Amino acid sequence: MKEVIAAVDFSECSVNAAEHALSIASRANVDLKLVYVLTKNQNQKTIFKYHDVVDEATQLFEELKQRFQPNLPNNSILHKIREGKVYKEVVAEANESQALMIVTGTHGSSGFEELWIGSNAYRIICSANCPVITLREGVKPERDLRRIVLPIDETLSTRQKVPHAAFIASLFNAEIHVLALFQSNMKELQDKVINYAKQACRLLEKDQLNFVMTSTKCKNPTDATIEYATKVDANLIVIMTDQTTSFKNLFLGPYAEQMIHRSPIPVMSIKPKDLISVMSR
């Protein structure tokens, strides 16, 4: 059975993300798995009464599971402690369990390790084969998704996120806002984006989902998307990661990184299918 995975370092930010993951798992009728990674250079100072990090993490997991279980009565809440590099182990767990998605905070701080989540969120997004939802520190959205913003641009991969947006909209009976964005004054490019947006709308209509479509010319797609999402009171933005690769690292493209870093609204990131990831150990 597929699972929703929440990366947890026991900071307030990561627990908030886990609560968001719980809401999605409940709607999808799947298990929730909480994952903590013990790193090689783990600071052995703990924040409560246990001297052993694994013992303390286990105790904290049990407390979270007792708190969360009433909201997931038909499925299980599991936990897993892995050891290694954080982003690699979270992604490995997602691959092994064929996870539906990963949910993580973009900043975190706990007695376990400073900024455990913050320093790894981008790498999780870049490495994961499944969608990754990120929540900035301090962002506590309504768990019941009502409006989802789906920005569409001129890239070939932009339409790959439509099925993912449609799936999560179907879970919550949410309305999808298809936002056609173009930076160019060239009519040919503007028409291309509009056609892509109309194709997305036809797919949503086929799935009998509620949607609206609008278009705008903008200087910065990130600014335009956040401004629109805030205006319509959306509680999820779905983007492609527009990644670039090198032999040593895998980076998010500028607009994806801006969106994840700046959005006051949770962001679901989808990696293009034709992107070949090259990660160094």
PEHU-V126895 format. One record per pair of residues at least 12 apart in sequence whose C-alpha atoms are under 10 Angstrom apart, sorted by the first residue. I is the first residue (numbers start at 0). GAP is how many residues later the second one is. D is the distance in whole Angstrom. If there is no record, write none. Layout:
BEGIN
I_GAP_D ; I_GAP_D
END
This chain:
BEGIN
0_28_10 ; 0_29_7 ; 0_30_8 ; 0_96_8 ; 0_97_8 ; 0_98_9 ; 0_99_9 ; 1_23_10 ; 1_26_10 ; 1_27_10 ; 1_28_6 ; 1_29_7 ; 1_30_9 ; 1_92_9 ; 1_95_6 ; 1_96_6 ; 1_97_5 ; 1_98_6 ; 1_99_9 ; 2_18_10 ; 2_22_7 ; 2_25_9 ; 2_26_9 ; 2_27_6 ; 2_28_5 ; 2_29_6 ; 2_30_7 ; 2_72_10 ; 2_73_10 ; 2_74_10 ; 2_75_10 ; 2_91_8 ; 2_94_7 ; 2_95_7 ; 2_96_5 ; 2_97_6 ; 2_98_7 ; 2_99_9 ; 3_14_10 ; 3_17_7 ; 3_18_8 ; 3_19_10 ; 3_20_8 ; 3_21_6 ; 3_22_10 ; 3_24_9 ; 3_25_10 ; 3_26_7 ; 3_27_6 ; 3_28_5 ; 3_29_6 ; 3_30_9 ; 3_73_10 ; 3_90_8 ; 3_93_9 ; 3_94_9 ; 3_95_6 ; 3_96_5 ; 3_97_5 ; 3_98_6 ; 3_99_8 ; 4_13_8 ; 4_16_7 ; 4_17_9 ; 4_20_9 ; 4_26_9 ; 4_27_6 ; 4_28_5 ; 4_29_6 ; 4_30_7 ; 4_73_9 ; 4_74_9 ; 4_85_8 ; 4_86_10 ; 4_88_8 ; 4_89_7 ; 4_92_9 ; 4_93_10 ; 4_94_7 ; 4_95_8 ; 4_96_6 ; 4_97_5 ; 4_98_6 ; 4_99_9 ; 4_127_9 ; 5_12_5 ; 5_13_9 ; 5_14_9 ; 5_15_6 ; 5_16_9 ; 5_26_7 ; 5_27_6 ; 5_28_5 ; 5_29_6 ; 5_30_9 ; 5_73_9 ; 5_84_9 ; 5_88_10 ; 5_95_9 ; 5_96_6 ; 5_97_5 ; 5_98_6 ; 5_99_9 ; 5_126_10 ; 5_127_9 ; 6_14_10 ; 6_26_9 ; 6_27_6 ; 6_28_5 ; 6_29_6 ; 6_30_8 ; 6_73_10 ; 6_79_9 ; 6_80_9 ; 6_82_10 ; 6_83_7 ; 6_84_10 ; 6_95_7 ; 6_96_7 ; 6_97_5 ; 6_98_8 ; 6_109_10 ; 6_110_8 ; 6_114_9 ; 6_117_10 ; 7_25_10 ; 7_26_6 ; 7_27_6 ; 7_28_5 ; 7_29_8 ; 7_49_10 ; 7_53_9 ; 7_71_10 ; 7_73_10 ; 7_82_10 ; 7_95_9 ; 7_96_7 ; 7_97_8 ; 7_100_9 ; 7_108_9 ; 7_109_8 ; 8_25_10 ; 8_26_8 ; 8_27_6 ; 8_28_8 ; 8_29_9 ; 8_48_9 ; 8_95_10 ; 8_96_10 ; 8_99_7 ; 8_100_8 ; 8_101_7 ; 8_102_9 ; 8_103_7 ; 8_104_8 ; 8_105_9 ; 8_106_9 ; 8_107_6 ; 8_108_7 ; 9_26_9 ; 9_47_8 ; 9_50_8 ; 9_51_9 ; 9_54_9 ; 9_98_8 ; 9_99_8 ; 9_100_6 ; 9_101_9 ; 9_102_8 ; 9_103_10 ; 9_106_10 ; 9_107_10 ; 10_94_9 ; 10_96_9 ; 10_97_5 ; 10_98_5 ; 10_99_5 ; 10_100_8 ; 10_101_9 ; 10_102_10 ; 10_103_9 ; 10_104_9 ; 10_105_9 ; 10_106_9 ; 10_126_10 ; 11_93_9 ; 11_95_9 ; 11_96_7 ; 11_97_8 ; 11_98_8 ; 11_125_8 ; 11_126_9 ; 12_91_8 ; 12_92_6 ; 12_93_8 ; 12_94_6 ; 12_95_6 ; 12_96_8 ; 12_97_10 ; 12_104_9 ; 12_105_10 ; 12_122_8 ; 12_123_7 ; 12_124_5 ; 12_125_7 ; 12_126_8 ; 12_127_9 ; 13_89_9 ; 13_90_6 ; 13_91_5 ; 13_92_8 ; 13_93_8 ; 13_94_6 ; 13_95_9 ; 13_96_10 ; 13_102_10 ; 13_103_7 ; 13_104_10 ; 13_120_10 ; 13_121_9 ; 13_122_10 ; 13_123_8 ; 14_19_10 ; 14_49_9 ; 14_89_9 ; 14_90_8 ; 14_93_9 ; 15_87_10 ; 15_88_9 ; 15_89_8 ; 15_119_8 ; 15_120_10 ; 15_121_9 ; 15_122_9 ; 15_123_8 ; 15_124_7 ; 15_125_9 ; 16_85_10 ; 16_86_6 ; 16_87_5 ; 16_88_6 ; 16_89_9 ; 16_116_9 ; 16_117_8 ; 16_118_6 ; 16_119_9 ; 16_120_9 ; 16_122_9 ; 16_123_9 ; 16_124_10 ; 16_249_9 ; 17_14_9 ; 17_15_9 ; 17_16_7 ; 17_17_10 ; 17_46_9 ; 17_50_9 ; 17_84_10 ; 17_85_7 ; 17_86_7 ; 17_87_9 ; 18_45_10 ; 18_49_8 ; 18_52_10 ; 18_84_9 ; 18_121_10 ; 18_124_8 ; 19_83_8 ; 19_84_9 ; 19_113_9 ; 19_114_10 ; 19_115_9 ; 19_120_9 ; 19_121_8 ; 19_122_9 ; 19_123_6 ; 19_124_9 ; 19_246_10 ; 20_12_9 ; 20_13_9 ; 20_80_9 ; 20_81_8 ; 20_82_6 ; 20_83_9 ; 20_112_9 ; 20_122_9 ; 21_12_10 ; 21_46_7 ; 21_47_9 ; 21_49_8 ; 21_50_7 ; 21_55_9 ; 21_81_10 ; 21_121_9 ; 22_45_10 ; 22_48_8 ; 22_49_8 ; 22_119_10 ; 22_120_6 ; 22_121_7 ; 22_122_9 ; 22_149_10 ; 23_76_10 ; 23_77_10 ; 23_79_10 ; 23_119_8 ; 23_120_9 ; 23_121_9 ; 23_144_8 ; 23_147_8 ; 23_148_9 ; 24_46_10 ; 24_47_8 ; 24_50_9 ; 24_51_10 ; 24_52_10 ; 24_75_9 ; 24_76_10 ; 24_146_10 ; 25_45_7 ; 25_46_5 ; 25_47_8 ; 25_48_8 ; 25_49_8 ; 25_145_9 ; 26_45_9 ; 26_117_9 ; 26_141_9 ; 26_143_9 ; 26_144_6 ; 26_145_7 ; 27_72_9 ; 27_139_10 ; 27_140_9 ; 27_142_10 ; 27_143_6 ; 27_144_9 ; 28_43_8 ; 28_44_10 ; 28_45_7 ; 28_46_7 ; 28_47_10 ; 28_142_10 ; 29_42_9 ; 29_44_8 ; 29_45_6 ; 29_46_8 ; 29_47_9 ; 29_69_10 ; 29_70_9 ; 30_41_8 ; 30_43_9 ; 30_44_5 ; 30_45_5 ; 30_46_6 ; 30_47_7 ; 30_68_10 ; 30_69_10 ; 31_33_10 ; 31_36_10 ; 31_37_10 ; 31_40_8 ; 31_43_8 ; 31_44_6 ; 31_45_5 ; 31_46_6 ; 31_47_8 ; 31_67_10 ; 32_32_10 ; 32_43_8 ; 32_44_6 ; 32_45_5 ; 32_46_5 ; 32_47_7 ; 32_60_9 ; 32_61_9 ; 32_64_10 ; 32_66_9 ; 32_69_10 ; 33_27_8 ; 33_30_9 ; 33_31_9 ; 33_43_8 ; 33_44_6 ; 33_45_5 ; 33_46_6 ; 33_47_9 ; 33_56_10 ; 33_68_10 ; 33_69_10 ; 34_26_9 ; 34_43_9 ; 34_44_6 ; 34_45_5 ; 34_46_6 ; 34_47_8 ; 34_51_10 ; 34_54_9 ; 34_55_7 ; 34_58_8 ; 34_59_10 ; 35_18_10 ; 35_21_8 ; 35_22_10 ; 35_25_9 ; 35_43_8 ; 35_44_6 ; 35_45_5 ; 35_46_6 ; 35_47_8 ; 35_50_8 ; 35_53_9 ; 35_54_8 ; 35_80_10 ; 36_17_10 ; 36_20_10 ; 36_43_8 ; 36_44_6 ; 36_45_5 ; 36_46_5 ; 36_47_7 ; 36_48_7 ; 36_49_6 ; 36_50_9 ; 36_51_10 ; 36_52_7 ; 36_53_7 ; 36_79_9 ; 37_15_8 ; 37_16_8 ; 37_19_9 ; 37_43_7 ; 37_44_6 ; 37_45_5 ; 37_46_6 ; 37_47_8 ; 37_48_8 ; 37_51_9 ; 37_74_9 ; 37_75_9 ; 37_78_10 ; 38_43_9 ; 38_44_6 ; 38_45_5 ; 38_46_6 ; 38_47_7 ; 38_50_10 ; 38_73_10 ; 38_74_9 ; 38_77_9 ; 39_43_7 ; 39_44_6 ; 39_45_8 ; 39_46_10 ; 40_43_9 ; 40_44_10 ; 40_72_9 ; 41_41_10 ; 41_42_10 ; 41_70_7 ; 41_71_7 ; 41_72_10 ; 42_68_8 ; 42_69_6 ; 42_70_6 ; 42_71_9 ; 43_67_9 ; 43_68_7 ; 43_69_9 ; 44_66_7 ; 44_67_7 ; 44_68_9 ; 45_64_9 ; 45_65_5 ; 45_66_6 ; 45_67_9 ; 46_63_8 ; 46_64_5 ; 46_65_7 ; 47_12_10 ; 47_63_9 ; 52_58_10 ; 52_59_8 ; 53_27_8 ; 53_28_10 ; 55_56_10 ; 56_22_10 ; 56_23_10 ; 56_24_8 ; 56_55_9 ; 57_21_8 ; 57_22_9 ; 57_23_8 ; 60_16_10 ; 60_17_9 ; 60_18_7 ; 60_19_9 ; 60_20_10 ; 61_15_10 ; 61_16_9 ; 61_17_9 ; 63_13_9 ; 63_15_10 ; 64_12_6 ; 64_13_8 ; 64_14_8 ; 79_13_9 ; 84_35_9 ; 84_196_9 ; 85_30_8 ; 85_31_8 ; 85_33_9 ; 85_34_7 ; 85_35_9 ; 85_37_9 ; 85_38_8 ; 86_29_10 ; 86_30_9 ; 86_32_9 ; 86_33_6 ; 86_34_7 ; 86_35_9 ; 86_36_6 ; 86_37_5 ; 86_38_9 ; 86_39_9 ; 86_40_8 ; 86_41_9 ; 87_32_9 ; 87_35_8 ; 87_36_7 ; 87_39_8 ; 87_40_9 ; 87_191_10 ; 87_193_9 ; 88_35_9 ; 89_12_8 ; 89_30_10 ; 89_34_7 ; 89_37_10 ; 89_38_9 ; 90_32_9 ; 90_33_6 ; 90_34_9 ; 90_35_10 ; 90_36_7 ; 90_37_5 ; 90_38_8 ; 90_39_9 ; 91_35_9 ; 91_36_8 ; 93_34_8 ; 93_35_8 ; 93_36_8 ; 94_33_8 ; 94_34_8 ; 94_35_8 ; 97_31_9 ; 97_32_8 ; 98_29_10 ; 98_30_9 ; 98_31_7 ; 98_32_9 ; 99_29_10 ; 99_30_7 ; 99_31_7 ; 99_32_9 ; 100_27_9 ; 100_28_9 ; 100_29_5 ; 100_30_5 ; 100_31_6 ; 100_32_8 ; 100_167_9 ; 100_168_10 ; 101_22_9 ; 101_23_9 ; 101_26_8 ; 101_27_10 ; 101_28_7 ; 101_29_6 ; 101_30_5 ; 101_31_6 ; 101_32_9 ; 101_166_9 ; 101_167_10 ; 102_18_10 ; 102_21_10 ; 102_22_10 ; 102_28_9 ; 102_29_6 ; 102_30_5 ; 102_31_6 ; 102_32_8 ; 102_163_10 ; 102_164_10 ; 102_165_9 ; 103_13_7 ; 103_14_9 ; 103_16_10 ; 103_17_7 ; 103_20_9 ; 103_21_9 ; 103_28_8 ; 103_29_6 ; 103_30_5 ; 103_31_7 ; 103_32_9 ; 103_162_10 ; 104_12_6 ; 104_13_7 ; 104_15_10 ; 104_16_7 ; 104_28_8 ; 104_29_5 ; 104_30_5 ; 104_31_6 ; 104_32_7 ; 104_33_10 ; 104_34_9 ; 104_161_9 ; 105_12_5 ; 105_13_8 ; 105_14_8 ; 105_15_5 ; 105_16_8 ; 105_27_10 ; 105_28_6 ; 105_29_6 ; 105_30_5 ; 105_31_7 ; 105_154_8 ; 105_155_8 ; 106_12_7 ; 106_13_9 ; 106_14_8 ; 106_27_10 ; 106_28_8 ; 106_29_6 ; 106_30_6 ; 106_31_9 ; 106_154_10 ; 107_12_10 ; 107_13_10 ; 107_28_9 ; 107_29_7 ; 117_18_9 ; 117_19_9 ; 120_12_10 ; 120_13_8 ; 120_14_10 ; 120_139_9 ; 121_12_9 ; 121_128_10 ; 121_129_8 ; 121_130_7 ; 121_134_10 ; 121_135_8 ; 121_138_9 ; 121_139_10 ; 122_126_9 ; 122_127_8 ; 122_128_8 ; 122_129_9 ; 122_156_10 ; 124_116_8 ; 124_126_10 ; 124_127_8 ; 124_135_10 ; 124_143_9 ; 124_144_7 ; 124_145_8 ; 124_146_8 ; 125_115_8 ; 125_116_10 ; 125_117_7 ; 125_118_10 ; 125_119_10 ; 125_123_10 ; 125_124_7 ; 125_125_7 ; 125_126_7 ; 125_143_9 ; 125_144_9 ; 125_145_7 ; 125_151_8 ; 125_152_10 ; 125_153_9 ; 126_123_8 ; 126_124_10 ; 126_144_9 ; 126_150_7 ; 126_151_9 ; 126_152_8 ; 127_141_10 ; 127_142_9 ; 127_143_8 ; 127_149_10 ; 128_141_8 ; 128_142_7 ; 128_143_9 ; 128_144_9 ; 128_148_10 ; 129_34_10 ; 129_139_9 ; 129_140_7 ; 129_141_8 ; 130_30_9 ; 130_33_8 ; 130_107_9 ; 130_108_10 ; 130_109_10 ; 130_136_10 ; 130_137_6 ; 130_138_6 ; 130_139_5 ; 130_140_7 ; 131_106_10 ; 131_135_8 ; 131_136_5 ; 131_137_5 ; 131_138_7 ; 131_139_9 ; 132_103_9 ; 132_104_9 ; 132_105_9 ; 132_127_9 ; 132_133_7 ; 132_134_5 ; 132_135_4 ; 132_136_6 ; 132_137_9 ; 133_102_10 ; 133_126_7 ; 133_127_9 ; 133_129_10 ; 133_131_9 ; 133_132_6 ; 133_133_5 ; 133_134_6 ; 133_135_8 ; 134_101_10 ; 134_125_8 ; 134_126_9 ; 134_128_8 ; 134_129_8 ; 134_130_7 ; 134_131_5 ; 134_132_7 ; 134_133_9 ; 135_124_8 ; 135_125_7 ; 135_126_8 ; 135_127_7 ; 135_128_7 ; 135_129_8 ; 135_130_7 ; 135_131_9 ; 136_124_10 ; 136_127_9 ; 137_126_9 ; 138_124_9 ; 138_125_6 ; 138_126_7 ; 138_127_8 ; 139_95_10 ; 139_124_9 ; 139_125_9 ; 139_126_9 ; 140_93_9 ; 140_94_6 ; 140_95_9 ; 140_123_9 ; 140_124_7 ; 140_125_8 ; 141_92_10 ; 141_93_7 ; 142_29_10 ; 142_92_8 ; 143_27_10 ; 143_28_7 ; 143_29_9 ; 143_30_9 ; 143_91_9 ; 144_23_9 ; 144_24_8 ; 144_26_9 ; 144_27_6 ; 144_28_8 ; 144_29_6 ; 144_30_9 ; 144_89_8 ; 144_90_6 ; 144_91_7 ; 145_23_8 ; 145_26_7 ; 145_27_7 ; 145_28_4 ; 145_29_6 ; 145_30_9 ; 145_87_9 ; 145_88_7 ; 145_89_7 ; 145_90_9 ; 146_22_8 ; 146_25_9 ; 146_26_9 ; 146_27_5 ; 146_28_5 ; 146_29_6 ; 146_30_7 ; 146_63_10 ; 146_64_9 ; 146_82_9 ; 146_85_8 ; 146_86_7 ; 146_87_5 ; 146_88_6 ; 146_89_7 ; 146_90_9 ; 147_17_8 ; 147_18_9 ; 147_20_9 ; 147_21_7 ; 147_26_7 ; 147_27_6 ; 147_28_5 ; 147_29_6 ; 147_30_9 ; 147_63_9 ; 147_81_8 ; 147_84_9 ; 147_85_9 ; 147_86_6 ; 147_87_6 ; 147_88_5 ; 147_89_6 ; 147_90_7 ; 147_118_10 ; 147_119_10 ; 148_16_9 ; 148_26_9 ; 148_27_6 ; 148_28_5 ; 148_29_6 ; 148_30_7 ; 148_62_10 ; 148_63_10 ; 148_64_10 ; 148_76_8 ; 148_77_9 ; 148_79_8 ; 148_80_6 ; 148_81_10 ; 148_83_9 ; 148_84_10 ; 148_85_7 ; 148_86_8 ; 148_87_6 ; 148_88_5 ; 148_89_6 ; 148_90_9 ; 148_118_10 ; 149_12_8 ; 149_15_7 ; 149_16_10 ; 149_26_7 ; 149_27_6 ; 149_28_5 ; 149_29_6 ; 149_30_8 ; 149_47_9 ; 149_50_9 ; 149_63_9 ; 149_75_9 ; 149_79_9 ; 149_86_9 ; 149_87_6 ; 149_88_5 ; 149_89_7 ; 149_90_10 ; 150_26_8 ; 150_27_6 ; 150_28_5 ; 150_29_6 ; 150_30_7 ; 150_46_9 ; 150_62_10 ; 150_63_10 ; 150_64_9 ; 150_70_8 ; 150_71_9 ; 150_73_9 ; 150_74_7 ; 150_77_10 ; 150_78_10 ; 150_86_8 ; 150_87_7 ; 150_88_7 ; 150_89_9 ; 151_26_7 ; 151_27_6 ; 151_28_5 ; 151_29_6 ; 151_30_9 ; 151_41_7 ; 151_42_8 ; 151_43_10 ; 151_44_7 ; 151_45_6 ; 151_46_10 ; 151_48_9 ; 151_63_9 ; 151_69_10 ; 151_73_10 ; 151_86_10 ; 151_87_9 ; 151_88_9 ; 152_26_9 ; 152_27_6 ; 152_28_5 ; 152_29_6 ; 152_30_9 ; 152_36_9 ; 152_37_9 ; 152_39_9 ; 152_40_6 ; 152_41_9 ; 152_43_8 ; 152_44_8 ; 152_68_9 ; 153_26_9 ; 153_27_8 ; 153_28_7 ; 153_29_9 ; 153_30_10 ; 153_35_7 ; 153_36_8 ; 153_37_9 ; 153_38_6 ; 153_39_5 ; 153_40_9 ; 153_41_10 ; 153_42_8 ; 153_43_10 ; 154_37_10 ; 154_38_8 ; 154_41_9 ; 154_85_10 ; 154_87_9 ; 155_37_10 ; 155_40_9 ; 155_116_9 ; 156_83_7 ; 156_84_10 ; 156_85_8 ; 156_113_10 ; 156_114_9 ; 156_115_6 ; 156_116_8 ; 156_117_9 ; 156_118_10 ; 157_35_10 ; 157_38_8 ; 157_39_9 ; 157_42_10 ; 157_81_8 ; 157_82_6 ; 157_83_10 ; 157_84_9 ; 157_112_10 ; 157_114_8 ; 158_37_7 ; 158_38_8 ; 158_40_8 ; 158_41_7 ; 158_80_10 ; 158_81_9 ; 158_113_10 ; 159_40_9 ; 159_79_9 ; 159_80_8 ; 159_110_8 ; 159_111_9 ; 159_112_7 ; 159_113_8 ; 160_39_9 ; 160_77_7 ; 160_78_7 ; 160_79_7 ; 160_107_9 ; 160_108_9 ; 160_109_6 ; 160_110_9 ; 160_111_8 ; 161_14_10 ; 161_16_9 ; 161_35_10 ; 161_37_10 ; 161_38_6 ; 161_39_9 ; 161_41_8 ; 161_42_8 ; 161_76_9 ; 161_77_9 ; 161_108_10 ; 162_37_9 ; 162_40_8 ; 162_41_8 ; 162_44_10 ; 163_74_8 ; 163_75_10 ; 163_104_9 ; 163_105_10 ; 163_106_8 ; 164_39_9 ; 164_71_9 ; 164_72_9 ; 164_73_7 ; 164_74_9 ; 164_103_9 ; 164_105_10 ; 165_34_10 ; 165_37_9 ; 165_38_7 ; 165_41_8 ; 165_42_10 ; 165_43_7 ; 165_44_10 ; 165_45_10 ; 166_37_10 ; 166_40_9 ; 166_42_10 ; 167_68_10 ; 168_35_10 ; 168_40_8 ; 168_41_9 ; 168_42_10 ; 168_67_10 ; 169_37_9 ; 169_38_9 ; 169_39_7 ; 169_40_9 ; 172_36_8 ; 172_37_8 ; 173_35_8 ; 173_36_7 ; 173_37_9 ; 173_60_10 ; 173_61_10 ; 174_34_7 ; 174_35_5 ; 174_36_5 ; 174_37_8 ; 174_59_9 ; 175_25_9 ; 175_28_8 ; 175_33_8 ; 175_34_6 ; 175_35_5 ; 175_36_6 ; 175_37_8 ; 175_58_9 ; 175_60_10 ; 175_61_10 ; 176_24_9 ; 176_33_9 ; 176_34_6 ; 176_35_5 ; 176_36_6 ; 176_37_8 ; 176_51_9 ; 176_52_9 ; 176_55_9 ; 176_57_9 ; 176_60_9 ; 177_19_7 ; 177_20_9 ; 177_22_8 ; 177_23_7 ; 177_26_10 ; 177_33_7 ; 177_34_6 ; 177_35_5 ; 177_36_6 ; 177_37_8 ; 178_14_10 ; 178_15_9 ; 178_18_7 ; 178_33_9 ; 178_34_6 ; 178_35_5 ; 178_36_6 ; 178_37_8 ; 178_45_9 ; 178_46_8 ; 178_49_8 ; 178_50_10 ; 179_12_10 ; 179_13_6 ; 179_14_6 ; 179_15_9 ; 179_16_8 ; 179_17_6 ; 179_18_9 ; 179_33_8 ; 179_34_6 ; 179_35_4 ; 179_36_6 ; 179_37_8 ; 179_41_10 ; 179_45_10 ; 180_12_7 ; 180_13_8 ; 180_16_9 ; 180_33_9 ; 180_34_6 ; 180_35_5 ; 180_36_6 ; 180_37_7 ; 180_38_10 ; 180_39_9 ; 180_40_7 ; 180_41_10 ; 180_43_8 ; 180_44_8 ; 181_12_9 ; 181_33_8 ; 181_34_7 ; 181_35_5 ; 181_36_6 ; 181_37_8 ; 181_38_9 ; 181_39_8 ; 182_33_9 ; 182_34_6 ; 182_35_5 ; 182_36_6 ; 182_37_8 ; 182_38_8 ; 183_33_8 ; 183_34_8 ; 183_35_9 ; 184_32_8 ; 189_25_9 ; 189_26_10 ; 189_27_9 ; 192_22_9 ; 193_19_10 ; 193_20_9 ; 193_21_8 ; 193_22_10 ; 196_16_8 ; 196_17_9 ; 196_18_9 ; 197_15_8 ; 199_13_10 ; 200_12_8 ; 213_14_10 ; 215_12_10 ; 219_35_8 ; 220_34_7 ; 220_35_10 ; 220_37_10 ; 220_38_9 ; 221_32_9 ; 221_33_6 ; 221_34_8 ; 221_35_9 ; 221_36_7 ; 221_37_6 ; 221_38_9 ; 221_40_9 ; 221_41_8 ; 222_32_9 ; 222_35_9 ; 222_36_8 ; 222_39_9 ; 222_40_9 ; 224_12_8 ; 224_34_9 ; 224_38_9 ; 225_33_8 ; 225_36_9 ; 225_37_6 ; 225_38_8 ; 225_39_8 ; 226_36_10 ; 228_34_9 ; 228_35_9 ; 228_36_8 ; 229_33_9 ; 229_34_8 ; 229_35_8 ; 232_32_9 ; 233_31_7 ; 233_32_9 ; 234_29_9 ; 234_30_6 ; 234_31_6 ; 234_32_9 ; 235_27_10 ; 235_28_10 ; 235_29_6 ; 235_30_5 ; 235_31_6 ; 235_32_7 ; 236_22_9 ; 236_23_10 ; 236_26_9 ; 236_28_7 ; 236_29_6 ; 236_30_5 ; 236_31_6 ; 236_32_9 ; 237_28_9 ; 237_29_6 ; 237_30_5 ; 237_31_6 ; 237_32_8 ; 238_16_9 ; 238_17_7 ; 238_20_9 ; 238_21_10 ; 238_28_7 ; 238_29_6 ; 238_30_5 ; 238_31_6 ; 238_32_9 ; 239_12_10 ; 239_13_10 ; 239_15_10 ; 239_16_7 ; 239_28_8 ; 239_29_6 ; 239_30_5 ; 239_31_6 ; 239_32_7 ; 240_12_7 ; 240_13_9 ; 240_14_8 ; 240_15_5 ; 240_16_8 ; 240_18_10 ; 240_19_10 ; 240_27_9 ; 240_28_6 ; 240_29_6 ; 240_30_5 ; 240_31_7 ; 241_12_8 ; 241_13_8 ; 241_14_6 ; 241_15_9 ; 241_27_10 ; 241_28_9 ; 241_29_8 ; 241_30_7 ; 241_33_9 ; 242_12_10 ; 242_13_8 ; 242_14_9 ; 242_28_8 ; 242_29_8 ; 242_32_8 ; 242_33_10 ; 242_34_9 ; 243_31_9 ; 243_32_10 ; 243_33_9 ; 244_30_9 ; 244_31_8 ; 244_32_7 ; 244_33_7 ; 244_34_9 ; 245_31_9 ; 245_32_7 ; 245_33_9 ; 245_34_10 ; 246_30_9 ; 246_31_6 ; 246_32_7 ; 246_33_8 ; 247_30_7 ; 247_31_6 ; 247_32_6 ; 247_33_9 ; 248_28_9 ; 248_29_7 ; 248_30_6 ; 248_31_7 ; 248_32_10 ; 249_26_10 ; 249_27_7 ; 249_28_7 ; 249_29_6 ; 249_30_9 ; 250_26_10 ; 251_19_10 ; 255_13_8
END
